[in-house]
Amino acid sequence: MAKAVALVLCILAFATIGHGHQQGVFNVEGDVYCDPCRVQFETELSKRLIGATVRLECRNLDTNAVTFTKEAVTGANGHYSLQVEGDHENDSCEVSVVKSPREDCSTPMDDFDKAKIVCSDNTGMHSTVRFANPIGFMTKTALPQCGPVLYNLGILLE
């Protein structure tokens, strides 16, 4: 009997070590960029934004009440990282752009100013990092250099 109890304790200890993270604590990471062509996706002319502010907000699926919110500022490579506490299985969570560091690139994208993200342990994922799709801002007008870039991508015809 003592051997069986010891075996169960060993299995539980290894399961805890293998899990390797605190339940309900996640890092949400992503990038923010400036779209100078106003096409709402990254091109070779896009630049990552240093010092852009983003906000992660989780809302309850039934009541729409905000259950978690946190802001971050992008670092030297336009990358942000937010620590999320708690399991948000019953929430819809998304990261959105809040403020651009560049006045000439401060129009939020219509389609890509937000990125949905899963912040729950009950996903089957084995990582504590959740990667959000890139989000960003657009310039008020497209740069003249965008024409050839979009032509090379097959988006513009002559």
N, C-alpha and C positions, 0 to 999 in steps of 0.2 A: 504494500500500500504506500509506504514512504517513497519507494522508487517511482511509483506512478505520479505522486504529487510533485516530486522533484522534476520529473520529465515535463509535466504540464507547466511548471514554473519556468523551466528552461525555454520551452516553446514560446511562452508569453514574453519572456525577456527578449528573445531574438525577434519576435514580431514587433516589439516596441522599438528596438534598435533599427530594424529594417525600415520602419515607417519614417524615422529620422526627422520628423518635424512636429512642431506644436500644432495640435488640432485647431483648425479655424484660423490659421495665420497664413496669408498669401502675399506674394509680391506681384504686383501688376506692373508690367513694363511695356514701353512702346516708344515711338518716335513721332516728332512733330516736324513738319516741313512747310516751306513756302512754295506755292505753285505759281510760277510767273507766266504760265501759258493758259491758266484758267480752264484746264481740262479735267481737274479734280483727280488726277493720278500723277505719280512721280514720273518725271522725264529726266533727261540728262541735264536740264537747266534748273531743276528743283534744288533747293538748298535746305539743309536741316536748320531749324531755328533754335538758337541758343537763348535761353532765358524766357521761353514761352511758358505760360501758366496753363495747366490742365486740371480738371476736377473729375474725380471718380465719385459717382453717386449711385447708390443702390436704393431701389424703391420696392416696397412690398407689392407683390403681384395682385393681391386682393384689394387692398385699401389705397394703393398708390402713395402711401406715406413714405417719406424719406427715412431709411433705416441706418444709412451710413454715408458719410461724405468726407472727402479728403482731397486736398490740393497738393500739387507738386510743381516744380519749375524744372524745365529741361536743362541738362548740363551742356558741357562743351561740344558734344556731338549731336545735340538735339534729342537726346534720349532721357526719358523720365523713369522713375521707379517709385511706386507707392506701396506701402505696407497696409494690407487690409486685415482687420481683426474681426473674428466671428465668422460663422458659416452663414452664407446668404443664399441658401438653397431655395427659399421661397421669395427671392427678390429678382428683379431685373436690374443688372448693374451695367453702367456704361461710363466710359471716359470721354470727356468732351473738352474742346479747346475753350479757354476762358479769355486769355489775353496774349496778343502777339507783341514781341519786343520791337518789331519793325513797323513803323507807321505806313510805309509803302506796301506792306503785305499784311493787312489786318482784317481782310474780309473773310469770315468763316466760310468754308466750303459748304455748299448746299447738301451734298451727299456724304461727305467725309469729314464732318466736324465732330462726329461721335463714333465711338467704337464699342460695341457690346462685348462684355467680358463675363465669364463664369467665375463666381467666387464661392465655390462650395467644395467640400471634400467628397461629396457623393457624385462624382463625375466619372470615376474610373481612371482619372489622371494620377500619375505617380509623382508629380512634381509640384512644388509649392509656388512655382513661377507661372503666371498667366501672361501670355503675350497678346497685346492688343494690336489691331491693324493700325497702320500709320494714319494719322489725322493731321489736319493743318489749315492753313490760311491761303488765300489767293491775293494776288495783286489786283488793283482796280482795273487795269487794262493789261492785255497780253503784250509781252515783249516782242519786238520785231523779229528776234532770232527764233521765235517759236514756229514760224511758218516752215522753215526747212526741217526742223526737228520733227514736227507732226507729219510732214510729207514723207520723211524717211521711215516713220512708223506706219505709214499706209493710211493715215487718218485724213490727210488732205490730199486732194487730187489736183495737181497743177495749181 
